[in-house]
């Protein structure tokens, strides 16, 4: 098999990224069909239950798909779900070769797509721009491979690391551009996780309220509340809206209509077991969660090693030592005991600085 051209896979990845706010719980997938050095078809998966990327690309290509090279960001599916197998569609169209960025670990695929194609005489190759493709579908891959969602912890702070005044006042530490960016993070994650402390203190809605959200058909995120004692009232705004809502608790609660309750065991500190909570969310097809919470839950997630990525918005303000801190972490006696981070990016959003970091040694 002659070498593939990475530029076509980059195009497929760019197409796949168009589904960042709409494809959950499915992966983000793009497909490009190339014949005689020309793109003859392309497409991306837009929404769960609708046609996959390969189908859109094949429709565009028509008869020109015969003998074409297919560049796909994820192994073509081989099973009948809500749509027919894409491997069958590629075979029927007579494509010449298939280049995939990542093999699909979903148990009903897991190499079966490649096997079908090869059995039909179509050469396949995986691994082209694999890291980029994995980053794009990190939530889906985390849910399948690790049996838990990918966790992003979002924090907003003053430059001296404070998240609220001693009274609890926190609106607004950051400016409009940073707050709009948080709405985009909610849409891309597809689920927002918070605590009963935050709901009781702030009564947040945790929805996406941007003009482009409705115009482009973005999916409103699932809302997840960790509430060991069942303190959140039925009137809380987090329960409003026609979205999936999950109440994770160890108490007997009477849920509002449409809210799904899950009983989660307590850990040794009489708090909800965070690993058990995330494992349950994976069974409900939650790929990613954006944790928007206070210092107590933020510290617990960090201590448990469950944070995959941090997004910190730093405002050019100093709030003083009496203000509330960023995360409740135990005091350390040795510098060597610190939680090591790796900075990924930094950018200005209006007057504020957005910093993205990962736990050192952990891939996205």
SVG drawing of the C-alpha trace seen along z (x, -y; Angstrom):
<svg xmlns="http://www.w3.org/2000/svg" viewBox="-43 -44 53 56">
<polyline fill="none" stroke="black" stroke-width="0.4" points="0.0,0.0 1.5,-3.3 1.8,-6.0 -1.3,-8.0 -1.3,-11.8 -1.7,-13.3 -3.3,-16.4 -6.4,-14.6 -6.7,-13.2 -6.2,-16.7 -9.2,-17.7 -11.2,-14.8 -10.3,-15.9 -11.4,-19.5 -14.7,-18.2 -15.1,-16.0 -14.5,-19.0 -17.7,-20.6 -19.7,-18.1 -18.1,-19.0 -21.3,-20.4 -23.8,-18.0 -22.6,-14.4 -22.8,-13.2 -22.7,-10.4 -21.2,-9.4 -17.6,-10.1 -16.7,-13.0 -15.9,-11.5 -15.0,-13.0 -14.4,-11.3 -12.7,-12.4 -12.8,-10.5 -9.9,-11.1 -9.6,-9.9 -6.7,-10.8 -5.4,-13.5 -8.8,-15.2 -11.3,-15.3 -14.5,-13.9 -16.5,-13.5 -16.4,-14.6 -18.7,-14.6 -18.9,-14.5 -21.1,-12.9 -23.5,-15.6 -25.8,-14.1 -26.4,-10.8 -29.0,-8.7 -28.3,-10.4 -26.0,-9.4 -22.3,-8.8 -19.5,-10.7 -18.8,-8.0 -22.4,-8.2 -22.3,-11.9 -19.0,-11.6 -20.3,-8.7 -23.4,-10.7 -21.3,-13.6 -18.9,-11.4 -21.5,-9.3 -19.9,-7.1 -16.5,-8.8 -16.2,-6.9 -15.3,-3.8 -11.5,-3.2 -11.1,-6.2 -9.1,-6.4 -11.2,-6.9 -9.7,-8.9 -11.7,-8.4 -10.9,-9.6 -12.3,-6.5 -12.6,-2.8 -15.8,-2.4 -18.5,-0.8 -19.5,2.8 -22.7,3.2 -26.4,2.2 -27.1,-0.4 -29.4,-3.3 -27.8,-3.4 -26.5,-0.6 -22.8,0.4 -20.4,-2.1 -18.1,0.7 -20.8,2.2 -21.5,-1.2 -17.8,-1.6 -17.7,1.9 -20.8,1.3 -19.4,-1.9 -16.2,-0.1 -13.6,-2.3 -10.0,-1.3 -8.4,-1.8 -9.3,-2.9 -7.0,-4.9 -8.3,-5.4 -6.8,-7.5 -8.0,-5.3 -9.4,-1.9 -12.9,-1.9 -12.7,-0.2 -16.5,0.1 -17.2,3.8 -19.5,4.1 -16.7,2.7 -13.3,3.3 -11.6,4.3 -14.7,5.8 -14.9,2.9 -11.4,3.4 -12.0,7.2 -15.1,6.6 -13.2,4.3 -10.2,6.6 -12.5,9.6 -13.9,7.6 -10.4,7.1 -10.1,3.5 -6.7,2.7 -6.9,0.8 -4.4,-1.0 -4.8,-2.6 -2.7,-5.1 -2.5,-8.2 -2.7,-11.3 -3.9,-9.0 -3.0,-11.4 -5.1,-14.2 -8.0,-12.0 -7.9,-10.6 -7.9,-14.1 -11.0,-15.0 -13.0,-12.0 -11.4,-11.9 -14.7,-11.6 -16.0,-8.7 -12.7,-6.8 -12.5,-7.4 -16.0,-6.0 -15.2,-2.9 -11.6,-2.3 -11.6,-3.5 -15.3,-3.0 -15.6,-6.6 -16.0,-10.0 -13.2,-12.4 -13.2,-15.0 -12.4,-18.7 -12.3,-20.8 -13.1,-24.4 -12.0,-27.1 -12.3,-30.9 -10.0,-32.8 -8.4,-36.1 -4.7,-36.4 -4.0,-35.6 -6.0,-32.3 -9.3,-33.3 -12.7,-32.1 -15.1,-34.1 -15.2,-36.6 -15.5,-35.3 -19.3,-36.0 -19.6,-33.8 -19.9,-36.6 -18.4,-35.6 -20.3,-37.3 -18.4,-38.1 -14.7,-37.4 -14.1,-37.1 -15.5,-39.1 -18.0,-38.4 -15.6,-36.8 -14.4,-34.2 -18.0,-33.5 -19.0,-32.9 -16.1,-30.6 -17.4,-28.5 -20.7,-28.1 -18.7,-26.7 -17.0,-24.3 -20.3,-23.1 -21.6,-22.5 -18.4,-20.6 -18.3,-18.5 -22.0,-17.6 -22.5,-17.3 -21.9,-19.6 -21.1,-18.2 -21.7,-20.2 -22.3,-19.7 -25.2,-20.4 -23.1,-23.0 -22.8,-25.0 -26.5,-24.5 -27.6,-25.7 -25.2,-28.7 -25.7,-29.9 -28.7,-28.1 -27.0,-27.9 -28.8,-26.8 -25.7,-25.3 -27.1,-25.6 -25.6,-27.0 -26.9,-30.5 -25.1,-31.6 -26.7,-32.9 -24.9,-30.3 -26.1,-27.4 -29.7,-27.6 -28.7,-28.7 -26.3,-25.7 -28.4,-23.2 -26.0,-22.6 -27.1,-20.0 -27.8,-21.4 -25.6,-19.6 -26.7,-16.9 -26.8,-18.3 -25.4,-16.2 -25.6,-17.0 -23.6,-15.2 -25.7,-15.4 -24.9,-12.8 -27.7,-13.9 -30.4,-14.8 -30.4,-18.5 -31.1,-20.0 -34.7,-21.3 -37.1,-20.4 -37.3,-24.1 -33.5,-24.4 -32.9,-25.8 -30.5,-23.0 -33.5,-20.7 -35.2,-22.9 -35.2,-22.3 -35.8,-19.4 -32.4,-17.8 -31.0,-14.8 -30.7,-15.5 -29.0,-13.1 -29.2,-13.3 -26.5,-11.2 -27.1,-10.7 -26.9,-8.3 -30.2,-9.5 -33.8,-8.6 -35.1,-11.5 -38.2,-12.4 -37.0,-13.6 -38.7,-16.2 -40.3,-14.8 -37.7,-13.8 -34.8,-13.7 -33.0,-10.3 -31.8,-9.3 -28.8,-7.1 -27.8,-5.7 -24.0,-6.0 -22.1,-4.5 -20.3,-6.7 -16.5,-6.6 -14.5,-6.5 -15.1,-10.2 -18.9,-9.9 -18.9,-11.6 -20.1,-10.1 -17.6,-7.8 -16.4,-9.8 -15.1,-6.7 -18.4,-5.0 -20.3,-8.2 -18.2,-8.5 -18.5,-4.7 -22.3,-5.0 -22.3,-8.1 -20.4,-6.0 -23.3,-3.5 -25.6,-6.4 -23.4,-7.2 -21.8,-10.3 -18.6,-10.9 -17.2,-14.0 -18.1,-16.1 -17.2,-19.7 -16.9,-20.1 -18.2,-23.5 -18.0,-23.4 -16.7,-24.8 -13.3,-24.2 -14.5,-21.1 -15.5,-19.0 -12.7,-20.4 -10.2,-19.3 -11.8,-15.8 -11.6,-15.3 -8.0,-16.3 -7.1,-14.2 -8.8,-11.2 -6.8,-11.5 -9.9,-11.9 -9.2,-15.2 -7.9,-14.8 -7.8,-18.5 -8.0,-21.8 -9.3,-25.0 -8.5,-28.0 -9.7,-31.5 -7.5,-34.0 -8.9,-37.6 -6.5,-40.5 -7.8,-41.1 -6.5,-40.6 -9.1,-39.6 -7.0,-39.2 -6.3,-36.4 -9.8,-36.4 -11.4,-35.3 -12.1,-31.7 -9.4,-29.5 -9.3,-27.5 -9.5,-23.9 -9.5,-22.2 -6.3,-20.2 -4.5,-18.8 -1.4,-20.7 1.9,-19.2 5.0,-18.8 7.3,-18.2 7.5,-19.9 7.9,-16.5 4.3,-15.6 2.7,-18.3 0.3,-17.5 2.3,-18.1 0.7,-19.8 1.6,-20.3 0.6,-23.6 -1.1,-23.0 -2.1,-26.5 -2.7,-30.1 -4.8,-32.8 -6.3,-36.1 -10.1,-36.4 -10.8,-40.1 -9.0,-41.1 -8.8,-37.5 -6.2,-34.7 -7.4,-31.2 -5.0,-28.5 -5.4,-24.9 -3.4,-22.2 -3.3,-18.5 -2.1,-16.3 1.6,-15.6 2.2,-12.3 -1.5,-11.9 -2.5,-12.1 -5.6,-13.8"/>
</svg>
